């Protein structure tokens, strides 16, 4: 309990609420799906809504994937809210079946899957319901979250804090040599979010590329009868891992970028941080590149940027949640 209170984030509205109520913006996709699974399994987190959009897969597929994961957990009361289907630049959208498959890796939701989708204005109602307790986490392209700021500017001020997976600061990108995929997908919207989101934490590749899950952990989860996702973990992981073995020879597992972003909501000490205001390049040659001003005469900012992962703490937490006794 002492450790828990030590992790509170002090803000104008007061201390961080005891119950972590999360509204998740995502594009599942394998790593987003693992983030959803983890959140569903963690008794310290409450998923109060999922906003789906284009990115790793199409908006339609992301919505079906999220609905399937919710139903497997027996939590059909969680609203699924479709968001954006393309970036504000109106460019042709590229999906990544070689990484994320056409469903959740090789797993396809049942063709007869029935699910309800909620109107976009449900986001406003969720914010009104939870106000200062609500944490918004965005693990996908920034388009939908930026539009939420545009539509509901006063409501967004009620949100406790924001966590965004995106960027790569002074490390290589994963979509180009300079850019990480989420910020590359819609840099205009990413800049908008970075400007207007308060109590913002960014989890860039600096930290997330080290959030590696290995085959032995996945094998153990696959045998755990109390994990309602056990049957799908191994094939989903292996599909993802095959891509990374080709991309990064010798890598011991697959980095689950979006999972780390969710985990930091309840365990902020899992990473080290720097504090700078961040920006994203929108021009063609360096599109999606994230940067901060570290010149000696520049000032630090308010945005918290994760730069170093404490790996043992990460694995301990993941195993505890995903291997219930």
MARPA-556478 format. One record per residue (C-alpha): residue in one letter; y, x, z. Coordinates in nm, 2 decimals, decimal comma, padded with zeros to 4 digits. Layout:
REM MARPA-556478
+------+--------+--------+--------+
: resn :      v :      u :      w :
+------+--------+--------+--------+
:    A :      Y :      X :      Z :
...
+------+--------+--------+--------+
END
This chain:
REM MARPA-556478
+------+--------+--------+--------+
: resn :      v :      u :      w :
+------+--------+--------+--------+
:    X :  00,00 :  00,00 :  00,00 :
:    X :  00,24 :  00,29 :  00,08 :
:    X :  00,17 :  00,44 : -00,27 :
:    X :  00,23 :  00,10 : -00,43 :
:    X :  00,57 :  00,06 : -00,27 :
:    X :  00,66 :  00,42 : -00,36 :
:    X :  00,62 :  00,32 : -00,72 :
:    X :  00,88 :  00,04 : -00,71 :
:    X :  01,16 :  00,06 : -00,96 :
:    X :  01,49 : -00,02 : -00,80 :
:    X :  01,72 : -00,22 : -01,03 :
:    X :  02,02 : -00,44 : -00,98 :
:    X :  01,80 : -00,75 : -00,94 :
:    X :  01,60 : -00,59 : -00,65 :
:    X :  01,27 : -00,42 : -00,63 :
:    X :  00,98 : -00,45 : -00,88 :
:    X :  00,78 : -00,77 : -00,81 :
:    X :  00,44 : -00,76 : -00,65 :
:    X :  00,27 : -00,93 : -00,95 :
:    X :  00,31 : -00,75 : -01,28 :
:    X :  00,36 : -01,04 : -01,52 :
:    X :  00,35 : -00,90 : -01,88 :
:    X :  00,46 : -01,06 : -02,20 :
:    X :  00,30 : -00,84 : -02,46 :
:    X :  00,43 : -00,78 : -02,82 :
:    X :  00,15 : -00,63 : -03,03 :
:    X : -00,03 : -00,59 : -03,36 :
:    X : -00,40 : -00,56 : -03,27 :
:    X : -00,55 : -00,33 : -03,42 :
:    X : -00,78 : -00,12 : -03,21 :
:    X : -00,56 :  00,04 : -02,96 :
:    X : -00,36 : -00,28 : -02,90 :
:    X : -00,69 : -00,46 : -02,85 :
:    X : -00,80 : -00,21 : -02,59 :
:    X : -00,46 : -00,26 : -02,42 :
:    X : -00,53 : -00,63 : -02,41 :
:    X : -00,88 : -00,58 : -02,28 :
:    X : -00,76 : -00,36 : -02,00 :
:    X : -00,49 : -00,60 : -01,90 :
:    X : -00,74 : -00,89 : -01,89 :
:    X : -00,97 : -00,69 : -01,67 :
:    X : -00,71 : -00,56 : -01,43 :
:    X : -00,65 : -00,78 : -01,13 :
:    X : -00,31 : -00,62 : -01,07 :
:    X : -00,18 : -00,74 : -01,41 :
:    X : -00,11 : -01,09 : -01,54 :
:    X : -00,08 : -01,15 : -01,91 :
:    X :  00,15 : -01,45 : -01,95 :
:    X :  00,18 : -01,44 : -02,33 :
:    X :  00,10 : -01,24 : -02,64 :
:    X :  00,34 : -01,22 : -02,93 :
:    X :  00,16 : -01,10 : -03,25 :
:    X :  00,31 : -00,95 : -03,56 :
:    X :  00,23 : -00,73 : -03,87 :
:    X :  00,16 : -00,36 : -03,82 :
:    X : -00,19 : -00,22 : -03,79 :
:    X : -00,31 : -00,54 : -03,95 :
:    X : -00,14 : -00,85 : -04,09 :
:    X :  00,02 : -01,10 : -03,86 :
:    X : -00,25 : -01,35 : -03,94 :
:    X : -00,53 : -01,11 : -03,85 :
:    X : -00,34 : -00,98 : -03,54 :
:    X : -00,31 : -01,34 : -03,42 :
:    X : -00,68 : -01,42 : -03,47 :
:    X : -00,78 : -01,09 : -03,30 :
:    X : -00,56 : -01,16 : -03,00 :
:    X : -00,69 : -01,52 : -02,97 :
:    X : -01,05 : -01,39 : -02,99 :
:    X : -00,99 : -01,14 : -02,70 :
:    X : -00,83 : -01,41 : -02,49 :
:    X : -01,12 : -01,65 : -02,54 :
:    X : -01,38 : -01,38 : -02,46 :
:    X : -01,20 : -01,34 : -02,12 :
:    X : -01,20 : -01,72 : -02,07 :
:    X : -00,82 : -01,73 : -02,04 :
:    X : -00,74 : -01,98 : -02,32 :
:    X : -00,42 : -02,08 : -02,13 :
:    X : -00,24 : -01,77 : -02,24 :
:    X : -00,01 : -01,86 : -02,52 :
:    X : -00,04 : -01,68 : -02,85 :
:    X :  00,29 : -01,66 : -03,03 :
:    X :  00,31 : -01,54 : -03,39 :
:    X :  00,61 : -01,32 : -03,47 :
:    X :  00,73 : -01,12 : -03,77 :
:    X :  00,53 : -01,07 : -04,08 :
:    X :  00,74 : -00,79 : -04,23 :
:    X :  01,02 : -00,55 : -04,14 :
:    X :  01,39 : -00,63 : -04,18 :
:    X :  01,42 : -00,39 : -04,47 :
:    X :  01,20 : -00,63 : -04,68 :
:    X :  00,98 : -00,34 : -04,78 :
:    X :  00,62 : -00,38 : -04,88 :
:    X :  00,40 : -00,36 : -04,57 :
:    X :  00,12 : -00,11 : -04,55 :
:    X : -00,18 : -00,19 : -04,33 :
:    X : -00,45 :  00,06 : -04,21 :
:    X : -00,80 : -00,07 : -04,25 :
:    X : -00,94 :  00,29 : -04,25 :
:    X : -00,81 :  00,32 : -03,89 :
:    X : -00,82 : -00,04 : -03,75 :
:    X : -01,06 : -00,22 : -03,98 :
:    X : -01,01 : -00,57 : -04,12 :
:    X : -01,06 : -00,72 : -03,78 :
:    X : -01,09 : -00,52 : -03,46 :
:    X : -01,25 : -00,22 : -03,62 :
:    X : -01,59 : -00,34 : -03,75 :
:    X : -01,57 : -00,66 : -03,53 :
:    X : -01,45 : -00,97 : -03,70 :
:    X : -01,35 : -01,28 : -03,49 :
:    X : -01,59 : -01,57 : -03,57 :
:    X : -01,50 : -01,74 : -03,90 :
:    X : -01,50 : -02,08 : -03,72 :
:    X : -01,27 : -01,95 : -03,43 :
:    X : -01,04 : -02,23 : -03,32 :
:    X : -00,72 : -02,14 : -03,14 :
:    X : -00,38 : -02,28 : -03,07 :
:    X : -00,06 : -02,10 : -03,16 :
:    X :  00,27 : -02,16 : -02,99 :
:    X :  00,62 : -02,18 : -03,14 :
:    X :  00,85 : -01,88 : -03,11 :
:    X :  01,07 : -02,06 : -02,86 :
:    X :  00,79 : -02,03 : -02,61 :
:    X :  00,92 : -01,68 : -02,54 :
:    X :  01,24 : -01,83 : -02,41 :
:    X :  01,05 : -02,07 : -02,18 :
:    X :  00,83 : -01,78 : -02,05 :
:    X :  01,15 : -01,58 : -01,96 :
:    X :  01,30 : -01,88 : -01,79 :
:    X :  00,98 : -01,93 : -01,59 :
:    X :  00,94 : -01,58 : -01,46 :
:    X :  01,30 : -01,43 : -01,49 :
:    X :  01,33 : -01,11 : -01,29 :
:    X :  00,95 : -01,08 : -01,25 :
:    X :  00,88 : -01,05 : -01,63 :
:    X :  00,80 : -00,72 : -01,79 :
:    X :  00,80 : -00,71 : -02,17 :
:    X :  00,57 : -00,45 : -02,33 :
:    X :  00,59 : -00,38 : -02,70 :
:    X :  00,31 : -00,18 : -02,86 :
:    X :  00,37 : -00,27 : -03,22 :
:    X :  00,65 : -00,26 : -03,48 :
:    X :  00,99 : -00,34 : -03,32 :
:    X :  01,08 : -00,63 : -03,56 :
:    X :  00,98 : -00,92 : -03,34 :
:    X :  01,13 : -00,78 : -03,02 :
:    X :  01,46 : -00,71 : -03,20 :
:    X :  01,47 : -01,07 : -03,32 :
:    X :  01,41 : -01,19 : -02,97 :
:    X :  01,72 : -01,00 : -02,85 :
:    X :  01,91 : -01,16 : -03,14 :
:    X :  01,79 : -01,52 : -03,07 :
:    X :  01,80 : -01,51 : -02,69 :
:    X :  02,05 : -01,24 : -02,58 :
:    X :  02,13 : -01,40 : -02,24 :
:    X :  01,76 : -01,46 : -02,16 :
:    X :  01,67 : -01,10 : -02,24 :
:    X :  01,91 : -01,00 : -01,96 :
:    X :  01,68 : -01,19 : -01,72 :
:    X :  01,38 : -00,96 : -01,80 :
:    X :  01,30 : -00,71 : -01,54 :
:    X :  01,21 : -00,41 : -01,76 :
:    X :  01,09 : -00,31 : -02,11 :
:    X :  00,81 : -00,07 : -02,21 :
:    X :  00,79 :  00,04 : -02,57 :
:    X :  00,52 :  00,25 : -02,74 :
:    X :  00,69 :  00,45 : -03,01 :
:    X :  00,84 :  00,78 : -03,12 :
:    X :  00,76 :  01,15 : -03,12 :
:    X :  01,01 :  01,38 : -02,96 :
:    X :  00,98 :  01,74 : -03,08 :
:    X :  00,61 :  01,69 : -03,17 :
:    X :  00,46 :  01,59 : -03,51 :
:    X :  00,45 :  01,23 : -03,61 :
:    X :  00,13 :  01,04 : -03,70 :
:    X :  00,26 :  00,86 : -04,01 :
:    X :  00,47 :  01,14 : -04,15 :
:    X :  00,54 :  01,49 : -04,03 :
:    X :  00,84 :  01,36 : -03,84 :
:    X :  00,77 :  00,99 : -03,76 :
:    X :  00,54 :  00,79 : -03,54 :
:    X :  00,40 :  00,47 : -03,69 :
:    X :  00,58 :  00,20 : -03,49 :
:    X :  00,93 :  00,35 : -03,53 :
:    X :  00,86 :  00,43 : -03,89 :
:    X :  00,75 :  00,07 : -03,96 :
:    X :  01,10 : -00,07 : -03,89 :
:    X :  01,35 :  00,19 : -03,77 :
:    X :  01,64 : -00,05 : -03,79 :
:    X :  01,48 : -00,28 : -03,54 :
:    X :  01,36 :  00,01 : -03,33 :
:    X :  01,72 :  00,13 : -03,30 :
:    X :  01,83 : -00,22 : -03,21 :
:    X :  01,58 : -00,24 : -02,92 :
:    X :  01,66 :  00,11 : -02,80 :
:    X :  02,03 :  00,01 : -02,78 :
:    X :  01,99 : -00,33 : -02,60 :
:    X :  01,68 : -00,30 : -02,38 :
:    X :  01,76 : -00,23 : -02,02 :
:    X :  01,53 : -00,05 : -01,77 :
:    X :  01,36 :  00,09 : -02,08 :
:    X :  01,06 :  00,32 : -02,08 :
:    X :  00,94 :  00,48 : -02,40 :
:    X :  00,59 :  00,61 : -02,43 :
:    X :  00,59 :  00,84 : -02,74 :
:    X :  00,32 :  01,05 : -02,89 :
:    X :  00,42 :  01,33 : -02,65 :
:    X :  00,22 :  01,15 : -02,39 :
:    X :  00,00 :  00,90 : -02,57 :
:    X : -00,17 :  01,15 : -02,80 :
:    X : -00,34 :  01,29 : -02,49 :
:    X : -00,46 :  00,95 : -02,36 :
:    X : -00,81 :  01,02 : -02,50 :
:    X : -01,11 :  00,80 : -02,43 :
:    X : -01,45 :  00,97 : -02,48 :
:    X : -01,79 :  00,85 : -02,58 :
:    X : -01,95 :  00,89 : -02,24 :
:    X : -01,69 :  00,65 : -02,08 :
:    X : -01,74 :  00,40 : -02,36 :
:    X : -02,12 :  00,42 : -02,32 :
:    X : -02,09 :  00,34 : -01,95 :
:    X : -01,86 :  00,04 : -02,01 :
:    X : -02,10 : -00,09 : -02,28 :
:    X : -02,37 : -00,11 : -02,01 :
:    X : -02,15 : -00,28 : -01,76 :
:    X : -02,26 : -00,65 : -01,73 :
:    X : -01,94 : -00,75 : -01,55 :
:    X : -01,71 : -00,64 : -01,84 :
:    X : -01,69 : -00,93 : -02,09 :
:    X : -01,59 : -00,69 : -02,37 :
:    X : -01,89 : -00,46 : -02,31 :
:    X : -02,07 : -00,57 : -02,63 :
:    X : -01,79 : -00,47 : -02,86 :
:    X : -01,66 : -00,15 : -02,70 :
:    X : -01,90 :  00,10 : -02,86 :
:    X : -01,87 : -00,02 : -03,22 :
:    X : -01,49 : -00,05 : -03,20 :
:    X : -01,45 :  00,29 : -03,04 :
:    X : -01,68 :  00,46 : -03,29 :
:    X : -01,49 :  00,32 : -03,58 :
:    X : -01,16 :  00,45 : -03,44 :
:    X : -01,31 :  00,78 : -03,34 :
:    X : -01,45 :  00,84 : -03,68 :
:    X : -01,10 :  00,84 : -03,82 :
:    X : -00,97 :  01,08 : -03,56 :
:    X : -01,25 :  01,32 : -03,61 :
:    X : -01,15 :  01,35 : -03,97 :
:    X : -00,78 :  01,37 : -03,89 :
:    X : -00,81 :  01,61 : -03,59 :
:    X : -01,13 :  01,81 : -03,62 :
:    X : -01,28 :  01,89 : -03,28 :
:    X : -01,10 :  01,61 : -03,09 :
:    X : -01,32 :  01,51 : -02,80 :
:    X : -01,24 :  01,14 : -02,83 :
:    X : -00,98 :  00,89 : -02,95 :
:    X : -00,63 :  00,86 : -02,82 :
:    X : -00,55 :  00,50 : -02,71 :
:    X : -00,17 :  00,50 : -02,74 :
:    X : -00,10 :  00,14 : -02,65 :
:    X : -00,33 :  00,14 : -02,35 :
:    X : -00,12 :  00,41 : -02,18 :
:    X :  00,19 :  00,20 : -02,23 :
:    X :  00,04 : -00,10 : -02,04 :
:    X : -00,10 :  00,13 : -01,76 :
:    X :  00,24 :  00,27 : -01,68 :
:    X :  00,37 : -00,08 : -01,58 :
:    X :  00,17 : -00,05 : -01,26 :
:    X :  00,13 :  00,32 : -01,23 :
:    X :  00,45 :  00,50 : -01,33 :
:    X :  00,34 :  00,83 : -01,18 :
:    X :  00,07 :  00,88 : -01,44 :
:    X :  00,32 :  01,07 : -01,66 :
:    X :  00,62 :  01,29 : -01,62 :
:    X :  00,96 :  01,17 : -01,77 :
:    X :  01,29 :  01,29 : -01,91 :
:    X :  01,59 :  01,06 : -01,92 :
:    X :  01,79 :  01,05 : -02,25 :
:    X :  01,93 :  00,78 : -02,48 :
:    X :  01,70 :  00,78 : -02,79 :
:    X :  01,77 :  00,71 : -03,15 :
:    X :  01,57 :  00,65 : -03,47 :
:    X :  01,65 :  00,79 : -03,81 :
:    X :  01,68 :  00,51 : -04,07 :
:    X :  01,74 :  00,73 : -04,38 :
:    X :  01,47 :  00,79 : -04,64 :
:    X :  01,38 :  01,16 : -04,59 :
:    X :  01,35 :  01,14 : -04,21 :
:    X :  01,27 :  00,77 : -04,18 :
:    X :  01,14 :  00,67 : -03,84 :
:    X :  01,20 :  01,01 : -03,67 :
:    X :  01,30 :  00,96 : -03,31 :
:    X :  01,54 :  01,21 : -03,15 :
:    X :  01,75 :  01,28 : -02,84 :
:    X :  02,05 :  01,51 : -02,79 :
:    X :  01,94 :  01,80 : -02,57 :
:    X :  02,24 :  02,02 : -02,63 :
:    X :  02,37 :  02,19 : -02,31 :
:    X :  02,70 :  01,99 : -02,33 :
:    X :  02,53 :  01,65 : -02,39 :
:    X :  02,48 :  01,40 : -02,11 :
:    X :  02,14 :  01,26 : -02,01 :
:    X :  02,08 :  00,89 : -02,05 :
:    X :  01,92 :  00,59 : -01,88 :
:    X :  01,61 :  00,55 : -02,10 :
:    X :  01,29 :  00,69 : -01,94 :
:    X :  01,08 :  00,88 : -02,19 :
:    X :  00,72 :  00,98 : -02,10 :
:    X :  00,65 :  01,34 : -02,20 :
:    X :  00,34 :  01,46 : -02,01 :
:    X :  00,03 :  01,27 : -01,92 :
:    X : -00,17 :  01,34 : -01,60 :
:    X : -00,50 :  01,30 : -01,77 :
:    X : -00,73 :  01,28 : -01,47 :
:    X : -00,52 :  01,00 : -01,32 :
:    X : -00,54 :  00,82 : -01,66 :
:    X : -00,92 :  00,84 : -01,68 :
:    X : -00,96 :  00,74 : -01,31 :
:    X : -00,75 :  00,43 : -01,35 :
:    X : -00,91 :  00,33 : -01,69 :
:    X : -01,26 :  00,37 : -01,55 :
:    X : -01,18 :  00,17 : -01,23 :
:    X : -01,06 : -00,13 : -01,43 :
:    X : -01,31 : -00,13 : -01,71 :
:    X : -01,61 : -00,06 : -01,49 :
:    X : -01,60 : -00,33 : -01,23 :
:    X : -01,86 : -00,32 : -00,96 :
+------+--------+--------+--------+
END
